[in-house]
Amino acid sequence: MNKYDTFAKTAVELADIGGNVLLKYFKNINEKTVESKGIGDWVSEADRASEDAIVDHISREMPTHDILTEERAQIVRSEHSEF
């Protein structure tokens, strides 16, 4: 399996992981679990929890990769990271 096959496999895993976290919050989003980041820009506990689970998995599976997320700061692991 080449690295791109590995990345594709990991992407599917990440979608499943993030989706499973989001399903736990399904129909439980309300004004107590959502906050505004700016005009028309909202974030929920579900968003953050899903992102945390995805980042944790990437960190375990691909520990040298930098990570750019929507809800938190960029995670830089190496000045020379390929990805």
PDB file as gemmi writes it, atoms N, CA and C in Angstrom:
CRYST1    1.000    1.000    1.000  90.00  90.00  90.00 P 1                      
ATOM      1  N   MET A   1       0.853  -1.175   0.000  1.00  0.00           N  
ATOM      2  CA  MET A   1       0.000   0.000   0.000  1.00  0.00           C  
ATOM      3  C   MET A   1       0.901   1.240   0.000  1.00  0.00           C  
ATOM      4  N   ASN A   2       0.698   2.136  -0.974  1.00  0.00           N  
ATOM      5  CA  ASN A   2       1.510   3.351  -1.005  1.00  0.00           C  
ATOM      6  C   ASN A   2       0.930   4.394  -0.050  1.00  0.00           C  
ATOM      7  N   LYS A   3       1.662   5.492   0.124  1.00  0.00           N  
ATOM      8  CA  LYS A   3       1.246   6.476   1.129  1.00  0.00           C  
ATOM      9  C   LYS A   3      -0.100   7.113   0.795  1.00  0.00           C  
ATOM     10  N   TYR A   4      -0.422   7.235  -0.489  1.00  0.00           N  
ATOM     11  CA  TYR A   4      -1.701   7.840  -0.853  1.00  0.00           C  
ATOM     12  C   TYR A   4      -2.866   6.897  -0.556  1.00  0.00           C  
ATOM     13  N   ASP A   5      -2.642   5.597  -0.706  1.00  0.00           N  
ATOM     14  CA  ASP A   5      -3.656   4.620  -0.293  1.00  0.00           C  
ATOM     15  C   ASP A   5      -3.869   4.701   1.220  1.00  0.00           C  
ATOM     16  N   THR A   6      -2.771   4.845   1.944  1.00  0.00           N  
ATOM     17  CA  THR A   6      -2.853   4.980   3.399  1.00  0.00           C  
ATOM     18  C   THR A   6      -3.625   6.244   3.772  1.00  0.00           C  
ATOM     19  N   PHE A   7      -3.356   7.346   3.069  1.00  0.00           N  
ATOM     20  CA  PHE A   7      -4.060   8.601   3.345  1.00  0.00           C  
ATOM     21  C   PHE A   7      -5.556   8.448   3.059  1.00  0.00           C  
ATOM     22  N   ALA A   8      -5.898   7.788   1.956  1.00  0.00           N  
ATOM     23  CA  ALA A   8      -7.307   7.591   1.606  1.00  0.00           C  
ATOM     24  C   ALA A   8      -8.002   6.738   2.667  1.00  0.00           C  
ATOM     25  N   LYS A   9      -7.338   5.678   3.102  1.00  0.00           N  
ATOM     26  CA  LYS A   9      -7.891   4.813   4.151  1.00  0.00           C  
ATOM     27  C   LYS A   9      -8.096   5.613   5.437  1.00  0.00           C  
ATOM     28  N   THR A  10      -7.115   6.424   5.783  1.00  0.00           N  
ATOM     29  CA  THR A  10      -7.211   7.239   6.993  1.00  0.00           C  
ATOM     30  C   THR A  10      -8.326   8.276   6.865  1.00  0.00           C  
ATOM     31  N   ALA A  11      -8.498   8.857   5.688  1.00  0.00           N  
ATOM     32  CA  ALA A  11      -9.566   9.844   5.480  1.00  0.00           C  
ATOM     33  C   ALA A  11     -10.939   9.222   5.725  1.00  0.00           C  
ATOM     34  N   VAL A  12     -11.132   7.993   5.265  1.00  0.00           N  
ATOM     35  CA  VAL A  12     -12.403   7.301   5.500  1.00  0.00           C  
ATOM     36  C   VAL A  12     -12.584   7.037   6.994  1.00  0.00           C  
ATOM     37  N   GLU A  13     -11.516   6.602   7.651  1.00  0.00           N  
ATOM     38  CA  GLU A  13     -11.572   6.385   9.103  1.00  0.00           C  
ATOM     39  C   GLU A  13     -11.937   7.675   9.828  1.00  0.00           C  
ATOM     40  N   LEU A  14     -11.334   8.786   9.404  1.00  0.00           N  
ATOM     41  CA  LEU A  14     -11.595  10.074  10.044  1.00  0.00           C  
ATOM     42  C   LEU A  14     -13.044  10.508   9.859  1.00  0.00           C  
ATOM     43  N   ALA A  15     -13.589  10.276   8.675  1.00  0.00           N  
ATOM     44  CA  ALA A  15     -14.996  10.612   8.435  1.00  0.00           C  
ATOM     45  C   ALA A  15     -15.900   9.800   9.360  1.00  0.00           C  
ATOM     46  N   ASP A  16     -15.592   8.518   9.517  1.00  0.00           N  
ATOM     47  CA  ASP A  16     -16.377   7.669  10.424  1.00  0.00           C  
ATOM     48  C   ASP A  16     -16.248   8.137  11.872  1.00  0.00           C  
ATOM     49  N   ILE A  17     -15.032   8.435  12.287  1.00  0.00           N  
ATOM     50  CA  ILE A  17     -14.787   8.876  13.663  1.00  0.00           C  
ATOM     51  C   ILE A  17     -15.531  10.181  13.948  1.00  0.00           C  
ATOM     52  N   GLY A  18     -15.351  11.163  13.085  1.00  0.00           N  
ATOM     53  CA  GLY A  18     -16.021  12.449  13.273  1.00  0.00           C  
ATOM     54  C   GLY A  18     -17.533  12.317  13.220  1.00  0.00           C  
ATOM     55  N   GLY A  19     -18.023  11.520  12.279  1.00  0.00           N  
ATOM     56  CA  GLY A  19     -19.461  11.311  12.153  1.00  0.00           C  
ATOM     57  C   GLY A  19     -20.063  10.638  13.373  1.00  0.00           C  
ATOM     58  N   ASN A  20     -19.357   9.660  13.916  1.00  0.00           N  
ATOM     59  CA  ASN A  20     -19.855   8.975  15.115  1.00  0.00           C  
ATOM     60  C   ASN A  20     -19.952   9.918  16.304  1.00  0.00           C  
ATOM     61  N   VAL A  21     -18.982  10.806  16.435  1.00  0.00           N  
ATOM     62  CA  VAL A  21     -19.048  11.803  17.514  1.00  0.00           C  
ATOM     63  C   VAL A  21     -20.243  12.731  17.291  1.00  0.00           C  
ATOM     64  N   LEU A  22     -20.416  13.197  16.058  1.00  0.00           N  
ATOM     65  CA  LEU A  22     -21.528  14.103  15.771  1.00  0.00           C  
ATOM     66  C   LEU A  22     -22.882  13.447  16.027  1.00  0.00           C  
ATOM     67  N   LEU A  23     -23.001  12.159  15.740  1.00  0.00           N  
ATOM     68  CA  LEU A  23     -24.265  11.460  15.985  1.00  0.00           C  
ATOM     69  C   LEU A  23     -24.650  11.455  17.463  1.00  0.00           C  
ATOM     70  N   LYS A  24     -23.656  11.464  18.342  1.00  0.00           N  
ATOM     71  CA  LYS A  24     -23.941  11.506  19.778  1.00  0.00           C  
ATOM     72  C   LYS A  24     -24.635  12.815  20.168  1.00  0.00           C  
ATOM     73  N   TYR A  25     -24.393  13.856  19.392  1.00  0.00           N  
ATOM     74  CA  TYR A  25     -24.973  15.170  19.678  1.00  0.00           C  
ATOM     75  C   TYR A  25     -26.262  15.423  18.894  1.00  0.00           C  
ATOM     76  N   PHE A  26     -26.601  14.534  17.985  1.00  0.00           N  
ATOM     77  CA  PHE A  26     -27.758  14.722  17.115  1.00  0.00           C  
ATOM     78  C   PHE A  26     -29.006  15.002  17.941  1.00  0.00           C  
ATOM     79  N   LYS A  27     -29.711  16.057  17.584  1.00  0.00           N  
ATOM     80  CA  LYS A  27     -30.935  16.518  18.268  1.00  0.00           C  
ATOM     81  C   LYS A  27     -30.679  17.017  19.689  1.00  0.00           C  
ATOM     82  N   ASN A  28     -29.428  17.249  20.046  1.00  0.00           N  
ATOM     83  CA  ASN A  28     -29.103  17.772  21.375  1.00  0.00           C  
ATOM     84  C   ASN A  28     -28.348  19.094  21.301  1.00  0.00           C  
ATOM     85  N   ILE A  29     -28.426  19.759  20.170  1.00  0.00           N  
ATOM     86  CA  ILE A  29     -27.777  21.057  20.013  1.00  0.00           C  
ATOM     87  C   ILE A  29     -28.786  22.128  20.424  1.00  0.00           C  
ATOM     88  N   ASN A  30     -28.349  23.042  21.272  1.00  0.00           N  
ATOM     89  CA  ASN A  30     -29.222  24.133  21.701  1.00  0.00           C  
ATOM     90  C   ASN A  30     -28.365  25.351  22.026  1.00  0.00           C  
ATOM     91  N   GLU A  31     -29.018  26.404  22.490  1.00  0.00           N  
ATOM     92  CA  GLU A  31     -28.285  27.655  22.753  1.00  0.00           C  
ATOM     93  C   GLU A  31     -27.207  27.497  23.822  1.00  0.00           C  
ATOM     94  N   LYS A  32     -27.285  26.460  24.635  1.00  0.00           N  
ATOM     95  CA  LYS A  32     -26.265  26.231  25.662  1.00  0.00           C  
ATOM     96  C   LYS A  32     -25.030  25.533  25.104  1.00  0.00           C  
ATOM     97  N   THR A  33     -25.165  24.912  23.941  1.00  0.00           N  
ATOM     98  CA  THR A  33     -24.045  24.148  23.380  1.00  0.00           C  
ATOM     99  C   THR A  33     -23.449  24.803  22.139  1.00  0.00           C  
ATOM    100  N   VAL A  34     -23.929  26.011  21.814  1.00  0.00           N  
ATOM    101  CA  VAL A  34     -23.466  26.720  20.620  1.00  0.00           C  
ATOM    102  C   VAL A  34     -23.029  28.119  21.012  1.00  0.00           C  
ATOM    103  N   GLU A  35     -21.961  28.588  20.378  1.00  0.00           N  
ATOM    104  CA  GLU A  35     -21.540  29.975  20.605  1.00  0.00           C  
ATOM    105  C   GLU A  35     -21.113  30.606  19.292  1.00  0.00           C  
ATOM    106  N   SER A  36     -21.177  31.903  19.262  1.00  0.00           N  
ATOM    107  CA  SER A  36     -20.813  32.654  18.068  1.00  0.00           C  
ATOM    108  C   SER A  36     -19.321  32.956  18.067  1.00  0.00           C  
ATOM    109  N   LYS A  37     -18.708  32.749  16.898  1.00  0.00           N  
ATOM    110  CA  LYS A  37     -17.304  33.136  16.712  1.00  0.00           C  
ATOM    111  C   LYS A  37     -17.221  34.459  15.965  1.00  0.00           C  
ATOM    112  N   GLY A  38     -18.344  34.902  15.452  1.00  0.00           N  
ATOM    113  CA  GLY A  38     -18.412  36.126  14.675  1.00  0.00           C  
ATOM    114  C   GLY A  38     -19.760  36.176  13.969  1.00  0.00           C  
ATOM    115  N   ILE A  39     -19.961  37.174  13.167  1.00  0.00           N  
ATOM    116  CA  ILE A  39     -21.233  37.326  12.471  1.00  0.00           C  
ATOM    117  C   ILE A  39     -21.456  36.123  11.553  1.00  0.00           C  
ATOM    118  N   GLY A  40     -22.523  35.393  11.822  1.00  0.00           N  
ATOM    119  CA  GLY A  40     -22.863  34.229  11.004  1.00  0.00           C  
ATOM    120  C   GLY A  40     -21.894  33.067  11.121  1.00  0.00           C  
ATOM    121  N   ASP A  41     -21.060  33.075  12.140  1.00  0.00           N  
ATOM    122  CA  ASP A  41     -20.041  32.029  12.315  1.00  0.00           C  
ATOM    123  C   ASP A  41     -20.243  31.378  13.677  1.00  0.00           C  
ATOM    124  N   TRP A  42     -20.778  30.165  13.686  1.00  0.00           N  
ATOM    125  CA  TRP A  42     -21.152  29.483  14.912  1.00  0.00           C  
ATOM    126  C   TRP A  42     -20.317  28.230  15.113  1.00  0.00           C  
ATOM    127  N   VAL A  43     -20.109  27.877  16.374  1.00  0.00           N  
ATOM    128  CA  VAL A  43     -19.411  26.636  16.714  1.00  0.00           C  
ATOM    129  C   VAL A  43     -20.159  25.976  17.869  1.00  0.00           C  
ATOM    130  N   SER A  44     -20.252  24.658  17.798  1.00  0.00           N  
ATOM    131  CA  SER A  44     -20.963  23.921  18.848  1.00  0.00           C  
ATOM    132  C   SER A  44     -20.012  22.970  19.566  1.00  0.00           C  
ATOM    133  N   GLU A  45     -20.483  22.462  20.699  1.00  0.00           N  
ATOM    134  CA  GLU A  45     -19.721  21.429  21.405  1.00  0.00           C  
ATOM    135  C   GLU A  45     -19.490  20.239  20.480  1.00  0.00           C  
ATOM    136  N   ALA A  46     -20.476  19.938  19.654  1.00  0.00           N  
ATOM    137  CA  ALA A  46     -20.354  18.822  18.713  1.00  0.00           C  
ATOM    138  C   ALA A  46     -19.213  19.066  17.728  1.00  0.00           C  
ATOM    139  N   ASP A  47     -19.119  20.294  17.208  1.00  0.00           N  
ATOM    140  CA  ASP A  47     -18.029  20.634  16.287  1.00  0.00           C  
ATOM    141  C   ASP A  47     -16.673  20.390  16.939  1.00  0.00           C  
ATOM    142  N   ARG A  48     -16.535  20.906  18.142  1.00  0.00           N  
ATOM    143  CA  ARG A  48     -15.247  20.782  18.843  1.00  0.00           C  
ATOM    144  C   ARG A  48     -14.928  19.331  19.203  1.00  0.00           C  
ATOM    145  N   ALA A  49     -15.921  18.595  19.655  1.00  0.00           N  
ATOM    146  CA  ALA A  49     -15.691  17.195  20.033  1.00  0.00           C  
ATOM    147  C   ALA A  49     -15.316  16.355  18.817  1.00  0.00           C  
ATOM    148  N   SER A  50     -15.988  16.589  17.707  1.00  0.00           N  
ATOM    149  CA  SER A  50     -15.675  15.861  16.480  1.00  0.00           C  
ATOM    150  C   SER A  50     -14.261  16.192  16.009  1.00  0.00           C  
ATOM    151  N   GLU A  51     -13.939  17.471  16.014  1.00  0.00           N  
ATOM    152  CA  GLU A  51     -12.599  17.887  15.609  1.00  0.00           C  
ATOM    153  C   GLU A  51     -11.539  17.290  16.530  1.00  0.00           C  
ATOM    154  N   ASP A  52     -11.788  17.280  17.831  1.00  0.00           N  
ATOM    155  CA  ASP A  52     -10.829  16.693  18.777  1.00  0.00           C  
ATOM    156  C   ASP A  52     -10.581  15.220  18.468  1.00  0.00           C  
ATOM    157  N   ALA A  53     -11.651  14.479  18.192  1.00  0.00           N  
ATOM    158  CA  ALA A  53     -11.508  13.051  17.886  1.00  0.00           C  
ATOM    159  C   ALA A  53     -10.716  12.845  16.598  1.00  0.00           C  
ATOM    160  N   ILE A  54     -10.965  13.683  15.602  1.00  0.00           N  
ATOM    161  CA  ILE A  54     -10.249  13.587  14.330  1.00  0.00           C  
ATOM    162  C   ILE A  54      -8.775  13.914  14.524  1.00  0.00           C  
ATOM    163  N   VAL A  55      -8.486  14.991  15.237  1.00  0.00           N  
ATOM    164  CA  VAL A  55      -7.094  15.392  15.483  1.00  0.00           C  
ATOM    165  C   VAL A  55      -6.359  14.322  16.285  1.00  0.00           C  
ATOM    166  N   ASP A  56      -7.015  13.751  17.279  1.00  0.00           N  
ATOM    167  CA  ASP A  56      -6.388  12.679  18.064  1.00  0.00           C  
ATOM    168  C   ASP A  56      -6.004  11.505  17.176  1.00  0.00           C  
ATOM    169  N   HIS A  57      -6.885  11.127  16.258  1.00  0.00           N  
ATOM    170  CA  HIS A  57      -6.600   9.992  15.367  1.00  0.00           C  
ATOM    171  C   HIS A  57      -5.442  10.320  14.420  1.00  0.00           C  
ATOM    172  N   ILE A  58      -5.461  11.514  13.837  1.00  0.00           N  
ATOM    173  CA  ILE A  58      -4.353  11.913  12.955  1.00  0.00           C  
ATOM    174  C   ILE A  58      -3.048  11.906  13.737  1.00  0.00           C  
ATOM    175  N   SER A  59      -3.079  12.418  14.949  1.00  0.00           N  
ATOM    176  CA  SER A  59      -1.867  12.490  15.770  1.00  0.00           C  
ATOM    177  C   SER A  59      -1.289  11.106  16.042  1.00  0.00           C  
ATOM    178  N   ARG A  60      -2.163  10.120  16.221  1.00  0.00           N  
ATOM    179  CA  ARG A  60      -1.685   8.748  16.450  1.00  0.00           C  
ATOM    180  C   ARG A  60      -1.198   8.094  15.160  1.00  0.00           C  
ATOM    181  N   GLU A  61      -1.960   8.254  14.082  1.00  0.00           N  
ATOM    182  CA  GLU A  61      -1.662   7.549  12.835  1.00  0.00           C  
ATOM    183  C   GLU A  61      -0.574   8.225  12.003  1.00  0.00           C  
ATOM    184  N   MET A  62      -0.477   9.532  12.077  1.00  0.00           N  
ATOM    185  CA  MET A  62       0.459  10.297  11.247  1.00  0.00           C  
ATOM    186  C   MET A  62       1.104  11.395  12.093  1.00  0.00           C  
ATOM    187  N   PRO A  63       1.909  10.993  13.067  1.00  0.00           N  
ATOM    188  CA  PRO A  63       2.422  11.940  14.061  1.00  0.00           C  
ATOM    189  C   PRO A  63       3.345  13.030  13.520  1.00  0.00           C  
ATOM    190  N   THR A  64       3.843  12.889  12.307  1.00  0.00           N  
ATOM    191  CA  THR A  64       4.730  13.925  11.761  1.00  0.00           C  
ATOM    192  C   THR A  64       3.977  14.956  10.928  1.00  0.00           C  
ATOM    193  N   HIS A  65       2.683  14.748  10.713  1.00  0.00           N  
ATOM    194  CA  HIS A  65       1.916  15.647   9.854  1.00  0.00           C  
ATOM    195  C   HIS A  65       1.441  16.875  10.617  1.00  0.00           C  
ATOM    196  N   ASP A  66       1.557  18.026   9.974  1.00  0.00           N  
ATOM    197  CA  ASP A  66       0.949  19.242  10.504  1.00  0.00           C  
ATOM    198  C   ASP A  66      -0.565  19.107  10.342  1.00  0.00           C  
ATOM    199  N   ILE A  67      -1.311  19.819  11.174  1.00  0.00           N  
ATOM    200  CA  ILE A  67      -2.768  19.739  11.115  1.00  0.00           C  
ATOM    201  C   ILE A  67      -3.336  21.152  11.138  1.00  0.00           C  
ATOM    202  N   LEU A  68      -4.186  21.454  10.170  1.00  0.00           N  
ATOM    203  CA  LEU A  68      -4.889  22.735  10.116  1.00  0.00           C  
ATOM    204  C   LEU A  68      -6.373  22.445  10.325  1.00  0.00           C  
ATOM    205  N   THR A  69      -6.950  23.030  11.362  1.00  0.00           N  
ATOM    206  CA  THR A  69      -8.347  22.766  11.692  1.00  0.00           C  
ATOM    207  C   THR A  69      -9.173  24.041  11.593  1.00  0.00           C  
ATOM    208  N   GLU A  70     -10.467  23.877  11.694  1.00  0.00           N  
ATOM    209  CA  GLU A  70     -11.359  25.032  11.639  1.00  0.00           C  
ATOM    210  C   GLU A  70     -11.519  25.710  12.990  1.00  0.00           C  
ATOM    211  N   GLU A  71     -11.537  24.929  14.066  1.00  0.00           N  
ATOM    212  CA  GLU A  71     -11.906  25.469  15.369  1.00  0.00           C  
ATOM    213  C   GLU A  71     -10.734  25.777  16.295  1.00  0.00           C  
ATOM    214  N   ARG A  72      -9.546  25.314  15.962  1.00  0.00           N  
ATOM    215  CA  ARG A  72      -8.399  25.586  16.839  1.00  0.00           C  
ATOM    216  C   ARG A  72      -7.199  25.999  15.997  1.00  0.00           C  
ATOM    217  N   ALA A  73      -6.149  26.341  16.672  1.00  0.00           N  
ATOM    218  CA  ALA A  73      -4.952  26.804  15.970  1.00  0.00           C  
ATOM    219  C   ALA A  73      -4.301  25.661  15.194  1.00  0.00           C  
ATOM    220  N   GLN A  74      -3.513  26.027  14.220  1.00  0.00           N  
ATOM    221  CA  GLN A  74      -2.769  25.039  13.446  1.00  0.00           C  
ATOM    222  C   GLN A  74      -1.796  24.302  14.356  1.00  0.00           C  
ATOM    223  N   ILE A  75      -1.665  23.009  14.136  1.00  0.00           N  
ATOM    224  CA  ILE A  75      -0.724  22.194  14.893  1.00  0.00           C  
ATOM    225  C   ILE A  75       0.463  21.922  13.979  1.00  0.00           C  
ATOM    226  N   VAL A  76       1.607  22.502  14.317  1.00  0.00           N  
ATOM    227  CA  VAL A  76       2.806  22.353  13.496  1.00  0.00           C  
ATOM    228  C   VAL A  76       3.749  21.402  14.206  1.00  0.00           C  
ATOM    229  N   ARG A  77       4.099  20.328  13.531  1.00  0.00           N  
ATOM    230  CA  ARG A  77       4.961  19.318  14.127  1.00  0.00           C  
ATOM    231  C   ARG A  77       6.391  19.410  13.611  1.00  0.00           C  
ATOM    232  N   SER A  78       6.540  19.897  12.398  1.00  0.00           N  
ATOM    233  CA  SER A  78       7.864  19.947  11.797  1.00  0.00           C  
ATOM    234  C   SER A  78       7.904  21.083  10.790  1.00  0.00           C  
ATOM    235  N   GLU A  79       8.980  21.799  10.796  1.00  0.00           N  
ATOM    236  CA  GLU A  79       9.146  22.884   9.834  1.00  0.00           C  
ATOM    237  C   GLU A  79       9.155  22.347   8.409  1.00  0.00           C  
ATOM    238  N   HIS A  80       9.519  21.091   8.254  1.00  0.00           N  
ATOM    239  CA  HIS A  80       9.666  20.495   6.925  1.00  0.00           C  
ATOM    240  C   HIS A  80       8.618  19.417   6.655  1.00  0.00           C  
ATOM    241  N   SER A  81       7.481  19.500   7.316  1.00  0.00           N  
ATOM    242  CA  SER A  81       6.434  18.501   7.113  1.00  0.00           C  
ATOM    243  C   SER A  81       5.973  18.509   5.663  1.00  0.00           C  
ATOM    244  N   GLU A  82       5.857  17.313   5.090  1.00  0.00           N  
ATOM    245  CA  GLU A  82       5.401  17.197   3.705  1.00  0.00           C  
ATOM    246  C   GLU A  82       3.923  17.542   3.590  1.00  0.00           C  
ATOM    247  N   PHE A  83       3.167  17.287   4.664  1.00  0.00           N  
ATOM    248  CA  PHE A  83       1.721  17.492   4.633  1.00  0.00           C  
ATOM    249  C   PHE A  83       1.278  18.356   5.788  1.00  0.00           C  
TER     250      PHE A  83                                                      
END                                                                             
